[in-house]
Amino acid sequence: MNDRSVERILEVLSQFGPGLLQDPDQLSQLLEERCGDDYRRENFLFSFALREALQEGVPLDRPLERDVLLGLGEHLQERLGVSRESAIWVLSALERVLLTLYPEEGGRGIEARPGNLPPLDGSGGRPLRRLSPRQRFWAGMGILAVVLMMGALVYRIVADRRPEGGEFRLVLLTALTGPQGPVGQARLKAAQLAVDQINAQGGVRGYRVRLLGYDAPDPQKVLPLARKATQSLRPSLILAACGNEGGLALAPWSTSARVPLVVLEGGDSRITLAAPDRPYPYVFRLVFDDAYEGKLLAYFIRQGLGRRTAALFFPLEDPRGVAVDRAFEAAYRRLGGVVTARFGVEGPEQDIAPALGVVRDAGTEVLVFPASGRILARLLIQAREAGFEGPVLGGTGYDDSLWAQGGSALNRTWWLVHAAPGDPGLQPFLKAYRQKYRDPLPRSLVVPGVLAYDGVKWAADALERASSYRPDGIRHALAATRNLSLAHGTLTIDAATHGPRNKAAALLYALDGMGRFQKRIWMRR
């Protein structure tokens, strides 16, 4: 452990104020931005200890009494599996920080002066006396009780370091029957492929990983399934592919039940946020949210296409469209772009010809359609019928089935999606899938398949790094994910949102009936 990391912690606290001790996630993020990879373990341990101190009601606005520090140290070791060396370091760091921030509250130590320190023989200066047989008996019983308590403590620590049933159990909630059954079955097979690869390499810390799929065709009924799976299997982590609706239903339950949850698909930021900048402790998203989509669209138009003027048409009843619209407008203006018009669309049958006339007269260079399905297809058709030949961008609303509705109107359009079949980075996954199941993964199922595959890989990485196998240890490891290389991209989790930070999207150019992968794109800072 490096004590220079404490100096960095004090620098951040002096700049942003001691109140930052009450927000360990924000402190961790600021330390990462300042230190990078330096002192990563020390910074993680410090913010980890702060979270536990706050959860246990330990006051952090003054130096701590010795018994409070010792109690916190025992808590870190016994319940969370932190090593003794790490616990000693983090308690010393916390004590130093609090004494530096609140020097007027210090001075509680023992002054080293004659008569104030106990004699080394422990006699207090009085003659030692022998114990009677009765006293020796009760002293022996006391020692025996201490030994039994230590044995129980060791058992608890070992139990915390061993997963339930001697294996790591992952539950995947997805539709396995009904209209979405083929998609869910592809997810389950891709996730099992990841599990098999992990077990073939020795598992996680020597323990086998086991995957169990639960059929969740109705997002409105996913919560009882999650409860049932938790009660019967006691999984280490749940993976959910039930869209925004399922993720929103599971998030509050996951926190109250203390079950780590990874939502594989769903860009609604409310899935992981209990309030702005206050994430649900146990809930995480694999894909970027709708607001980030809007910012990335703005970035690509300005930096990639070099265009200055743009107009948006978004569905009023779609939360994604509204979120993209707001984020795009703010980001585009910051980048020096001009938003010539913004139009809310009520449905696929709405005639937007008058609005397109306004857009054309304003000299608009680019149209942005953050929509999906029939509404998106109709917007594209009407734009082409009105004679607009400039670039059109559509965000994550694209899939190959859109050609059946939009036809040639999709030609020469751009899309930013979570993953793409033509991405070279996905080819090892697709090859392994084909070899295992003797059948290629259909193009339309590549994205849900690779997200499930990468969700398992992320879970295994977090379990490998977790300080203990209890839910608290696992969720802190998920939150501490940094620069994890996955098949579809590199993952870093934002402590303020529990979603990806500055994650790459796959850029597609639609031409002749297919979305053609161009490259991965992210905002360069």
Backbone torsions as a table, in degrees:
resi	resn	phi	psi	omega
1	MET	NA	142.3	-175.2
2	ASN	-110.8	121.8	-178.1
3	ASP	-74.0	-13.4	177.0
4	ARG	-65.2	-22.7	178.1
5	SER	-64.7	-30.3	177.8
6	VAL	-64.5	-36.7	177.5
7	GLU	-62.8	-38.1	178.1
8	ARG	-67.2	-38.6	177.6
9	ILE	-61.3	-44.3	-179.9
10	LEU	-66.0	-34.5	177.7
11	GLU	-63.2	-43.8	179.5
12	VAL	-65.1	-42.2	-178.7
13	LEU	-67.7	-34.9	178.3
14	SER	-68.8	-30.4	179.7
15	GLN	-78.9	-42.1	-173.5
16	PHE	-104.8	-6.6	176.8
17	GLY	99.1	151.5	-178.3
18	PRO	-67.2	-15.7	178.0
19	GLY	-61.8	-16.3	178.7
20	LEU	-65.2	-19.8	175.8
21	LEU	-62.8	-22.6	179.3
22	GLN	-82.4	-4.4	-178.9
23	ASP	-131.0	76.4	-175.7
24	PRO	-58.4	-35.7	-179.1
25	ASP	-64.3	-43.1	178.7
26	GLN	-66.7	-40.5	177.5
27	LEU	-61.0	-43.7	179.1
28	SER	-60.4	-41.2	-179.6
29	GLN	-66.1	-42.5	179.7
30	LEU	-65.9	-37.9	177.8
31	LEU	-65.7	-38.9	178.9
32	GLU	-64.8	-41.8	179.9
33	GLU	-64.8	-33.3	-178.0
34	ARG	-82.6	-38.9	-172.1
35	CYS	-100.8	-20.7	-175.0
36	GLY	63.9	-130.3	-179.9
37	ASP	-80.7	-13.5	179.0
38	ASP	-68.5	134.5	176.0
39	TYR	60.0	27.1	-177.9
40	ARG	-60.2	-44.0	-178.2
41	ARG	-66.5	-43.0	-179.6
42	GLU	-62.6	-44.2	-179.6
43	ASN	-64.4	-38.9	178.4
44	PHE	-64.3	-45.2	-179.8
45	LEU	-62.0	-40.3	-177.9
46	PHE	-65.3	-48.3	179.7
47	SER	-66.9	-33.5	176.5
48	PHE	-61.5	-45.6	179.7
49	ALA	-65.3	-36.3	178.4
50	LEU	-62.2	-43.8	179.6
51	ARG	-58.7	-45.6	-178.5
52	GLU	-67.6	-37.4	178.0
53	ALA	-62.0	-44.7	179.0
54	LEU	-64.4	-40.2	-179.9
55	GLN	-64.9	-32.5	179.7
56	GLU	-86.8	1.9	178.2
57	GLY	78.8	20.7	179.5
58	VAL	-76.2	126.4	179.4
59	PRO	-72.4	135.2	-179.2
60	LEU	-117.0	26.5	178.8
61	ASP	-110.0	18.6	178.1
62	ARG	-168.5	161.2	176.2
63	PRO	-58.8	148.9	-175.5
64	LEU	-93.7	144.5	173.9
65	GLU	-65.7	156.9	-176.2
66	ARG	-60.3	-41.9	-177.7
67	ASP	-68.6	-29.5	176.9
68	VAL	-68.3	-43.7	177.5
69	LEU	-60.4	-44.6	179.7
70	LEU	-63.7	-40.9	178.5
71	GLY	-62.7	-40.0	178.0
72	LEU	-65.8	-39.5	178.0
73	GLY	-62.5	-43.0	177.4
74	GLU	-62.5	-39.6	178.9
75	HIS	-61.8	-44.1	-179.3
76	LEU	-63.5	-38.2	-177.9
77	GLN	-79.6	-46.4	-171.7
78	GLU	-74.7	-47.8	-171.5
79	ARG	-92.5	-25.1	-172.4
80	LEU	-117.2	-2.4	173.0
81	GLY	76.1	17.5	177.1
82	VAL	-71.3	138.5	-179.5
83	SER	-66.6	159.1	-178.8
84	ARG	-62.9	-41.6	180.0
85	GLU	-61.4	-44.5	-179.4
86	SER	-66.9	-38.3	179.3
87	ALA	-64.6	-41.7	179.3
88	ILE	-63.3	-43.6	-179.4
89	TRP	-63.9	-46.4	-174.4
90	VAL	-69.1	-33.2	176.8
91	LEU	-68.4	-39.4	177.1
92	SER	-64.2	-40.7	178.8
93	ALA	-64.5	-43.3	179.4
94	LEU	-63.9	-41.4	179.2
95	GLU	-63.3	-42.7	179.8
96	ARG	-64.4	-42.4	179.9
97	VAL	-62.2	-46.9	-177.4
98	LEU	-67.5	-37.9	178.2
99	LEU	-67.7	-32.7	177.8
100	THR	-72.2	-41.6	-178.4
101	LEU	-73.5	-33.2	-175.1
102	TYR	-128.1	64.3	-176.1
103	PRO	-64.9	-30.6	-178.7
104	GLU	-68.4	-17.5	179.8
105	GLU	-91.9	-3.6	-175.5
106	GLY	-81.6	-152.7	177.7
107	GLY	77.6	21.5	-177.7
108	ARG	-93.1	1.1	-178.3
109	GLY	-74.6	179.8	180.0
110	ILE	-94.9	126.1	178.8
111	GLU	-75.0	131.1	-178.1
112	ALA	-84.5	92.7	176.7
113	ARG	-142.7	158.0	-178.3
114	PRO	-53.2	135.5	178.2
115	GLY	84.6	-7.4	-178.3
116	ASN	-104.3	-9.2	179.0
117	LEU	-110.5	138.8	-179.4
118	PRO	-69.6	145.9	175.7
119	PRO	-59.2	150.6	-176.4
120	LEU	-66.5	-23.8	-179.8
121	ASP	-82.9	-1.4	176.6
122	GLY	74.2	9.9	-175.2
123	SER	-88.8	-11.1	-177.8
124	GLY	69.2	17.7	179.2
125	GLY	86.2	-3.6	-178.7
126	ARG	-95.9	153.8	179.0
127	PRO	-61.8	139.4	176.9
128	LEU	-73.0	144.1	178.3
129	ARG	-126.5	152.6	-179.7
130	ARG	-80.5	149.2	177.6
131	LEU	-83.2	146.2	176.0
132	SER	-73.7	162.9	177.3
133	PRO	-54.4	-40.5	179.4
134	ARG	-65.0	-40.3	179.3
135	GLN	-67.0	-37.9	178.4
136	ARG	-64.6	-36.0	178.6
137	PHE	-61.9	-50.3	-178.3
138	TRP	-68.6	-30.9	175.0
139	ALA	-64.4	-40.2	177.7
140	GLY	-64.0	-40.9	177.9
141	MET	-62.8	-37.4	178.0
142	GLY	-64.7	-41.6	177.9
143	ILE	-63.1	-42.2	178.7
144	LEU	-60.3	-41.8	179.4
145	ALA	-62.8	-40.4	178.7
146	VAL	-62.8	-42.6	179.7
147	VAL	-61.5	-43.1	178.4
148	LEU	-64.0	-39.9	178.2
149	MET	-64.9	-39.9	177.8
150	MET	-64.7	-37.9	177.0
151	GLY	-62.1	-43.7	178.0
152	ALA	-63.0	-38.2	179.0
153	LEU	-63.9	-44.9	178.8
154	VAL	-60.5	-40.3	179.5
155	TYR	-61.8	-41.8	-179.8
156	ARG	-64.9	-41.1	-179.9
157	ILE	-64.4	-44.2	179.0
158	VAL	-63.3	-39.6	179.1
159	ALA	-62.8	-38.3	178.4
160	ASP	-66.1	-24.4	-178.2
161	ARG	-95.3	8.1	179.3
162	ARG	-126.7	126.3	-177.1
163	PRO	-67.9	160.7	179.2
164	GLU	-56.6	124.4	177.8
165	GLY	71.0	12.1	179.3
166	GLY	73.6	17.9	178.0
167	GLU	-152.6	155.3	175.6
168	PHE	-91.0	120.4	-178.5
169	ARG	-105.3	125.6	175.9
170	LEU	-113.8	134.6	177.2
171	VAL	-109.0	132.5	175.1
172	LEU	-111.2	118.0	176.8
173	LEU	-98.1	114.0	179.7
174	THR	-160.9	159.8	177.2
175	ALA	-69.3	123.9	176.1
176	LEU	-112.4	-10.0	176.2
177	THR	-131.8	173.5	179.0
178	GLY	80.7	-168.3	-176.1
179	PRO	-58.8	-33.9	-179.3
180	GLN	-93.5	8.1	-178.0
181	GLY	-56.3	-47.6	179.5
182	PRO	-59.3	-35.4	178.8
183	VAL	-67.3	-46.3	-179.9
184	GLY	-64.4	-36.8	178.4
185	GLN	-66.6	-35.4	175.5
186	ALA	-65.4	-39.1	176.6
187	ARG	-61.0	-46.6	-177.2
188	LEU	-63.0	-42.0	-179.8
189	LYS	-67.2	-40.0	178.6
190	ALA	-66.9	-40.5	178.1
191	ALA	-64.4	-39.7	178.7
192	GLN	-66.2	-34.4	175.7
193	LEU	-58.9	-44.9	178.4
194	ALA	-62.3	-42.6	179.5
195	VAL	-61.6	-44.5	-179.7
196	ASP	-62.6	-39.4	178.5
197	GLN	-65.1	-41.2	179.6
198	ILE	-64.7	-46.0	-179.5
199	ASN	-65.8	-33.8	178.9
200	ALA	-66.4	-22.7	178.5
201	GLN	-97.1	16.1	176.9
202	GLY	101.6	6.2	179.0
203	GLY	73.7	-155.5	178.7
204	VAL	-110.6	113.0	-178.0
205	ARG	54.9	32.9	177.8
206	GLY	87.5	-3.1	179.7
207	TYR	-102.2	144.7	179.9
208	ARG	-73.2	145.4	173.8
209	VAL	-102.5	135.4	-179.2
210	ARG	-125.6	132.8	-179.1
211	LEU	-111.0	135.2	177.7
212	LEU	-129.6	123.6	179.7
213	GLY	-93.8	137.3	177.0
214	TYR	-118.7	129.3	-178.5
215	ASP	-73.2	116.4	-179.6
216	ALA	-129.6	72.6	-176.9
217	PRO	-73.3	-21.0	-177.2
218	ASP	-116.1	110.1	-179.4
219	PRO	-57.6	-27.3	-179.4
220	GLN	-72.4	-15.9	-178.5
221	LYS	-113.4	17.9	-175.5
222	VAL	-75.2	-27.9	-176.0
223	LEU	-62.1	-47.2	177.0
224	PRO	-59.4	-34.4	178.1
225	LEU	-64.7	-41.7	179.6
226	ALA	-63.7	-41.7	178.2
227	ARG	-62.6	-44.3	-179.0
228	LYS	-62.3	-45.4	-179.8
229	ALA	-62.6	-39.2	-178.7
230	THR	-68.2	-43.1	-178.3
231	GLN	-67.5	-38.0	-174.3
232	SER	-89.0	-30.9	-172.6
233	LEU	-111.3	-23.6	-175.2
234	ARG	50.0	62.0	-176.6
235	PRO	-71.2	155.1	174.3
236	SER	-71.7	-29.0	-174.2
237	LEU	-163.2	148.8	176.7
238	ILE	-114.1	133.3	172.9
239	LEU	-105.7	128.8	-176.8
240	ALA	-122.1	127.9	174.4
241	ALA	-124.6	70.1	-176.2
242	CYS	-124.9	20.9	178.6
243	GLY	71.1	-172.9	-179.9
244	ASN	-62.2	-42.5	-175.6
245	GLU	-62.6	-46.0	179.1
246	GLY	-66.2	-41.0	178.9
247	GLY	-62.2	-42.1	179.2
248	LEU	-64.7	-34.1	179.3
249	ALA	-72.5	-34.4	-174.5
250	LEU	-82.0	-27.6	-170.1
251	ALA	-58.0	-53.4	-179.6
252	PRO	-62.9	-38.3	179.0
253	TRP	-63.4	-43.2	-178.9
254	SER	-56.7	-40.2	-179.5
255	THR	-69.8	-44.7	-178.9
256	SER	-68.7	-32.9	179.9
257	ALA	-87.0	-8.0	-179.6
258	ARG	58.0	49.8	178.0
259	VAL	-119.0	116.0	178.2
260	PRO	-58.5	133.5	-176.0
261	LEU	-130.2	128.2	173.6
262	VAL	-113.7	117.8	178.6
263	VAL	-91.7	117.2	-172.8
264	LEU	-77.6	-37.9	-177.6
265	GLU	-135.7	133.8	-178.5
266	GLY	142.1	111.6	-175.7
267	GLY	-96.3	5.7	178.8
268	ASP	-72.9	118.6	-176.5
269	SER	-63.6	-21.2	-179.3
270	ARG	-68.4	-14.2	178.0
271	ILE	-60.2	-40.4	-177.2
272	THR	-104.4	-8.4	-175.0
273	LEU	-108.4	118.6	172.7
274	ALA	-75.1	-28.8	176.4
275	ALA	-158.5	164.7	178.9
276	PRO	-53.7	128.3	179.7
277	ASP	61.4	18.9	174.5
278	ARG	-132.9	93.0	-175.5
279	PRO	-75.7	155.6	168.0
280	TYR	-62.9	130.8	-172.9
281	PRO	-60.3	-30.9	-171.4
282	TYR	-108.3	7.0	-172.6
283	VAL	-115.6	136.0	-177.5
284	PHE	-140.1	150.2	178.4
285	ARG	-112.0	140.3	175.8
286	LEU	-86.7	-31.7	-176.1
287	VAL	-103.6	156.1	179.3
288	PHE	-69.0	158.6	-175.0
289	ASP	-90.4	176.1	-173.9
290	ASP	-65.8	-36.6	-179.7
291	ALA	-64.6	-40.5	177.5
292	TYR	-64.5	-36.6	176.4
293	GLU	-57.5	-44.7	178.8
294	GLY	-62.7	-41.5	178.7
295	LYS	-65.4	-39.8	-178.3
296	LEU	-69.9	-36.0	174.3
297	LEU	-60.8	-44.6	178.8
298	ALA	-62.2	-42.7	-179.7
299	TYR	-62.1	-44.3	-177.7
300	PHE	-65.7	-41.1	-179.7
301	ILE	-62.6	-43.4	-177.0
302	ARG	-76.8	-46.7	-174.1
303	GLN	-90.6	-33.5	-177.9
304	GLY	-87.7	-48.6	-178.8
305	LEU	-92.1	-19.1	178.6
306	GLY	68.7	27.2	179.5
307	ARG	-97.5	153.6	-174.6
308	ARG	-108.4	-37.2	-175.2
309	THR	-107.6	139.2	-178.5
310	ALA	-148.8	153.3	176.0
311	ALA	-130.2	148.6	-178.4
312	LEU	-117.8	141.5	170.3
313	PHE	-126.4	117.6	-175.1
314	PHE	-133.6	147.4	179.6
315	PRO	-73.7	126.2	-176.3
316	LEU	-65.6	-29.8	-175.7
317	GLU	-91.8	3.3	-177.3
318	ASP	-106.6	113.5	-179.6
319	PRO	-56.6	-35.8	179.1
320	ARG	-63.0	-47.3	-178.5
321	GLY	-59.8	-41.2	-179.7
322	VAL	-65.9	-43.5	-179.4
323	ALA	-65.1	-42.1	178.2
324	VAL	-63.2	-43.4	-179.2
325	ASP	-57.8	-48.4	-177.6
326	ARG	-64.6	-46.5	-177.9
327	ALA	-66.7	-39.5	-179.9
328	PHE	-61.6	-48.6	-176.2
329	GLU	-58.5	-47.1	-178.2
330	ALA	-64.7	-44.4	-178.3
331	ALA	-67.8	-39.1	-177.2
332	TYR	-65.0	-40.0	178.3
333	ARG	-66.9	-38.9	178.2
334	ARG	-63.2	-31.2	-179.5
335	LEU	-85.5	4.7	177.9
336	GLY	89.7	9.9	178.4
337	GLY	-86.1	166.2	179.7
338	VAL	-121.5	121.3	175.6
339	VAL	-89.2	107.9	-174.9
340	THR	-77.2	-26.8	-179.1
341	ALA	-165.5	153.4	173.7
342	ARG	-136.3	125.1	-176.7
343	PHE	-126.7	129.5	173.6
344	GLY	-88.8	128.9	-177.4
345	VAL	-105.0	132.2	-175.5
346	GLU	-87.9	-22.7	-178.8
347	GLY	-176.8	172.8	-176.0
348	PRO	-66.7	-21.2	-176.7
349	GLU	-90.3	-2.7	-177.9
350	GLN	-68.5	135.1	178.7
351	ASP	-84.8	116.9	-178.8
352	ILE	-104.4	11.3	-179.0
353	ALA	-56.7	-44.9	178.3
354	PRO	-59.9	-40.6	179.5
355	ALA	-66.4	-36.6	178.4
356	LEU	-66.0	-31.8	175.5
357	GLY	-64.2	-42.5	177.4
358	VAL	-61.5	-43.2	-179.8
359	VAL	-62.0	-44.5	-179.1
360	ARG	-63.3	-43.0	-179.7
361	ASP	-65.3	-25.9	179.5
362	ALA	-83.2	1.0	179.0
363	GLY	72.6	32.6	-177.5
364	THR	-68.5	134.5	-178.5
365	GLU	-95.8	-29.5	-173.2
366	VAL	-135.5	141.1	171.7
367	LEU	-109.3	140.5	178.3
368	VAL	-121.4	124.5	-178.8
369	PHE	-120.3	86.9	177.2
370	PRO	-81.2	68.0	-176.8
371	ALA	-133.1	-172.4	177.4
372	SER	-155.8	168.6	173.9
373	GLY	61.4	-143.7	-174.1
374	ARG	-62.9	-38.8	-179.6
375	ILE	-61.1	-44.9	-179.8
376	LEU	-62.7	-44.6	-179.9
377	ALA	-60.7	-42.8	-179.0
378	ARG	-67.2	-37.3	177.7
379	LEU	-62.3	-43.8	179.6
380	LEU	-63.0	-45.4	-178.7
381	ILE	-62.6	-45.9	-178.4
382	GLN	-65.3	-36.8	179.5
383	ALA	-64.4	-42.4	179.6
384	ARG	-70.4	-37.7	178.4
385	GLU	-64.7	-29.5	178.8
386	ALA	-79.8	-2.4	176.3
387	GLY	92.3	10.6	179.2
388	PHE	-78.0	117.2	-177.5
389	GLU	-110.6	2.3	-178.9
390	GLY	-77.1	179.7	179.7
391	PRO	-63.1	141.0	174.5
392	VAL	-124.6	132.2	179.1
393	LEU	-116.7	142.9	-176.4
394	GLY	-130.3	5.1	175.5
395	GLY	63.9	-143.8	-174.1
396	THR	-85.8	8.7	-178.2
397	GLY	-77.9	-1.5	-174.8
398	TYR	-83.9	139.4	157.3
399	ASP	-150.8	164.2	-172.2
400	ASP	-61.8	-23.3	-179.9
401	SER	-67.9	-14.3	-179.0
402	LEU	-65.5	-24.9	-179.6
403	TRP	-64.4	-30.1	179.8
404	ALA	-65.9	-26.3	-178.8
405	GLN	-98.8	-37.1	-174.9
406	GLY	-98.5	-18.8	177.8
407	GLY	56.2	-139.9	-174.8
408	SER	-66.8	-13.1	178.5
409	ALA	-63.7	-18.0	179.5
410	LEU	-80.1	-15.7	-179.0
411	ASN	-59.2	140.0	177.0
412	ARG	64.4	35.8	174.0
413	THR	-112.4	155.8	-177.6
414	TRP	-113.6	147.7	-178.3
415	TRP	-143.1	142.2	174.5
416	LEU	-115.4	111.5	-174.3
417	VAL	-123.5	169.4	-176.2
418	HIS	-70.3	-33.9	179.8
419	ALA	-160.5	161.0	-176.8
420	ALA	-141.9	140.0	-179.0
421	PRO	-57.3	-33.3	-176.4
422	GLY	-82.5	-0.3	-179.3
423	ASP	-66.9	122.8	178.9
424	PRO	-56.5	-29.1	-179.8
425	GLY	-65.8	-19.7	-179.8
426	LEU	-89.1	-10.3	-171.7
427	GLN	-65.1	-38.7	175.4
428	PRO	-60.0	-39.2	176.8
429	PHE	-63.6	-46.5	-178.1
430	LEU	-65.0	-37.2	178.1
431	LYS	-66.1	-44.4	179.4
432	ALA	-64.5	-37.4	178.0
433	TYR	-62.7	-45.3	-178.6
434	ARG	-64.4	-39.2	-179.6
435	GLN	-69.1	-37.8	-177.3
436	LYS	-72.9	-44.2	-172.1
437	TYR	-103.7	4.5	177.3
438	ARG	56.5	29.1	-178.2
439	ASP	-160.3	134.0	179.3
440	PRO	-69.8	149.8	176.0
441	LEU	-75.5	121.7	-179.1
442	PRO	-54.9	145.8	-176.5
443	ARG	-54.1	-40.0	-177.3
444	SER	-69.9	-14.1	-177.8
445	LEU	-108.3	3.9	-176.9
446	VAL	-64.4	-45.5	-175.9
447	VAL	-64.8	-53.2	177.4
448	PRO	-61.1	-32.2	179.2
449	GLY	-66.6	-48.0	-176.7
450	VAL	-70.4	-29.9	176.7
451	LEU	-67.2	-38.7	175.8
452	ALA	-66.6	-42.1	177.7
453	TYR	-58.7	-48.7	-178.5
454	ASP	-71.5	-28.6	175.3
455	GLY	-61.6	-41.8	177.1
456	VAL	-66.3	-41.6	178.9
457	LYS	-61.4	-39.7	177.6
458	TRP	-65.4	-44.6	179.5
459	ALA	-59.7	-43.4	-179.7
460	ALA	-64.7	-39.6	177.4
461	ASP	-62.0	-42.9	179.5
462	ALA	-65.5	-41.9	178.5
463	LEU	-63.6	-34.7	178.6
464	GLU	-66.1	-35.1	-176.5
465	ARG	-93.0	-12.5	-172.1
466	ALA	-61.0	141.4	179.2
467	SER	-71.8	-23.9	174.0
468	SER	-153.4	171.7	-178.5
469	TYR	-96.2	9.4	173.6
470	ARG	-77.2	160.5	-178.7
471	PRO	-54.7	-38.4	179.6
472	ASP	-61.8	-44.2	179.4
473	GLY	-63.7	-38.6	-178.7
474	ILE	-69.9	-42.8	-176.8
475	ARG	-70.2	-32.4	176.0
476	HIS	-67.8	-35.7	177.1
477	ALA	-67.0	-39.9	175.7
478	LEU	-60.7	-44.2	-178.7
479	ALA	-66.9	-25.7	-177.5
480	ALA	-90.8	11.2	-179.0
481	THR	-63.4	126.0	-179.0
482	ARG	-136.9	124.5	172.6
483	ASN	52.8	43.8	177.6
484	LEU	-81.6	120.7	-179.1
485	SER	-82.0	117.4	177.9
486	LEU	-117.7	173.6	-177.4
487	ALA	-62.6	-41.5	-173.7
488	HIS	-96.8	-2.4	178.6
489	GLY	165.5	-179.6	178.6
490	THR	-102.2	133.8	-171.3
491	LEU	-114.2	124.5	168.5
492	THR	-128.4	130.3	-177.1
493	ILE	-94.0	131.8	177.1
494	ASP	-81.1	120.8	-177.5
495	ALA	-63.4	-24.0	-177.4
496	ALA	-82.4	-18.9	-176.7
497	THR	-126.7	-15.3	-173.3
498	HIS	59.3	23.8	172.5
499	GLY	-119.3	175.0	-179.3
500	PRO	-63.5	148.5	176.0
501	ARG	-112.2	121.9	177.4
502	ASN	50.6	47.5	-178.5
503	LYS	-82.8	146.6	-179.2
504	ALA	-73.2	147.1	170.5
505	ALA	-111.3	158.4	175.9
506	ALA	-90.4	125.6	-179.5
507	LEU	-91.7	123.6	178.9
508	LEU	-114.3	146.9	170.3
509	TYR	-120.7	119.5	-175.0
510	ALA	-86.2	126.6	-179.6
511	LEU	-158.7	131.5	174.1
512	ASP	54.8	49.6	172.1
513	GLY	81.5	13.6	-177.2
514	MET	-152.0	143.2	170.9
515	GLY	-86.1	114.4	-172.5
516	ARG	-99.5	123.1	-178.6
517	PHE	-63.9	133.4	178.1
518	GLN	-107.7	-53.8	179.2
519	LYS	-173.9	171.2	170.6
520	ARG	-88.5	140.6	-175.2
521	ILE	-135.4	139.8	174.9
522	TRP	-147.2	168.9	-177.7
523	MET	-81.3	117.4	178.0
524	ARG	-85.2	129.0	-175.0
525	ARG	-102.7	NA	NA
